[in-house]
Each structure stands twice: as C-alpha cells, then as structure tokens.
Amino acid sequence: MTSEVTVAILALIGTLAGTFGGILTSARLSNYRIEQLEKKVDRHNGLIERMVAVENSLKSAHKRIDELRGEVGNE
C-alpha cells in the first residue's frame, strides 16, 4: 500500500508541475504576443499622425497654388 501511495503522490506532483509549466508558458506567449501587437499599434498611430501632417501640408499647398493661379490669371 505504501508504494501505491508514493506512486500516486509522485503522479500528482508530476501532473501539477506539468500543469503549472503549461500555464506559465502560455502566459509568457500571450504576453509576448500582446507586446508585439502594442508595437504594431504604436507604428500605426505614428503613421496616422504623419498622415495628418501631410494632409495639412497638402491643403496649404493647394491653397497656395490656387492663390498663384489667381495672380497669374489677373495679369
């Protein structure tokens, strides 16, 4: 009976170790994936900020072109 209890305890310890090991590995992988997604979001947000600046610059350029056309048309 003692050997059976010992085997059962060892099996329980092995099962618990495997379970916790899997949980920790899964958590690390999830954290890594979240970090990678955060980096992509940061790059995307940087792109949006740059596009807003480009759009404003483009509006200014179009306005200046229209002014120049008006000056050339009046001559």
Buried (B, 14 or more C-beta within 10 A) or exposed (E): EEEEEEEEEEEEEEEEEEEEEEEEEEEEEEEEEEEEEEEEEEEEEEEEEEEEEEEEEEEEEEEEEEEEEEEEEEE
